[in-house]
Amino acid sequence: MLHVTCDLCGKVLSQGDDQHFVVKVEVYAAQDPAEITEADLDDDHMEAVSDLLREMEDSLTDDDGLEQLTQHFRYDLCPHCRKKFARDPLGKETAPKFDFSEN
């Protein structure tokens, strides 16, 4: 039997009793699309593509670099914690707020 607990509050979620929710988060480097010019359309890029594929093949052996590019997270939440998460997914409301004096 599969035992699932809420990753936020620790409540045990039994099958059939309470529904639970899954939150999946994917973190990856943002890339702005490159602007295409007329010269780009006229060039033959087969050699550049071949070089790029070779570089990608070589970099697949480097686990550290690949891990930093993309990360996937999965969390199981109870209905109450799902509501909390949906209301404030980045935790801005619960983050400590500092009130510094003006010295």
Secondary structure, 3 states (H helix, E strand, C coil): CCCEECCCCCCEECCCCCCCEEEEEEEECCCCCCCCCHHHHHCCCHHHHHHHHHHHHHHCCCHHHHHHHEEEEEEEECHHHHHHHHHCCCCCCCCCCCCCCCC
